[in-house]
Amino acid sequence: MPSNETPRVALEAVSRHFVVHHGKSTHAALENFNLTVEAGEFVAIVGPSGCGKSTLLDLVAGLTRPTSGEVSIDGATVTGPSLRCGIVLQGYALFPWRTVQENVEFGLEVKGVAKAERRRIASQFIELVGLTDFAGRRPHELSGGMKQRVAIARALAFDPEILLMDEPFGALDAQTRESLQEELLRIWEQTNKTILFVTHSIDEAVFLSDRVAIMSTSPGAVREIVSIDLPRPRTARGVRLSTEFGRIRHHIWELLHDATPEQAGASTRVSLAVAS
């Protein structure tokens, strides 16, 4: 999705090192990581375990700072947490003592929105994720899929510009996972949010995304960026059985199984259009 405008998110030559072994050495989670994400774009990140996928989301969210390089949103350097980013994690992170309605209202409370207005807005997003009939329930009364819907509604309710999603469907069964993938696409198309989505699933990345960034093994860097030129709107039945889906999936699978650190350094900022 090329653009002459300032990208919504940019990571430029970003490295993140952690001090380990009681200060005696450092571990490089990311090294020379480069990626831009345009406003309204859906970009997935895939890579081997431990390659720094979650670390890069923390950097965009402002939860940690890069050791070197720059992370920016709309051209402004990220210096700390901001309500411009909403975060959805695999573990839901719901408040067990709050109802669905109250959980979704949380971000609006932080913003200081008046009670009547935050109830109206939260109800709108609870309806968007199909949980109106469960607004008065508490998390222990919900299935895993319902909890993740609440987490998504909560992240969207305070109207962030960017949605950061870290393996949000990883703990769900296959049927629920596919259902929520389609639900997420429907919500994304309605809200036009910018989404940065971390996943271990190649199928999920290809089905959801405009582009997929493939990372090398630790220290993480962008090995290649694959453009997903599959038609939208997408449904599981309409896309997953197509020849093109299978070809793109296999291409990414090969990249992941050949993603060594040495190769990654020479492959940053590569954009590969895989359409025939």
Secondary structure, DSSP 8 states (H G I E B T S, - for coil): ---SS--SEEEEEEEEEEEETTTTEEEEEEEEEEEEE-TT-EEEEE--TTSSHHHHHHHHHTSS--SEEEEEETTEE--S--TTEEEEETT----TTS-HHHHHHHHHHHTT--HHHHHHHHHHHHHHTT-GGGTT--GGGS-HHHHHHHHHHHHHHT--SEEEEESTTTTS-HHHHHHHHHHHHHHHHHH--EEEEE-S-HHHHHHH-SEEEEE-SSSB-EEEEEE----SS--HHHHHTSHHHHHHHHHHHHHHTT--HHHHHT-TT-EEE---
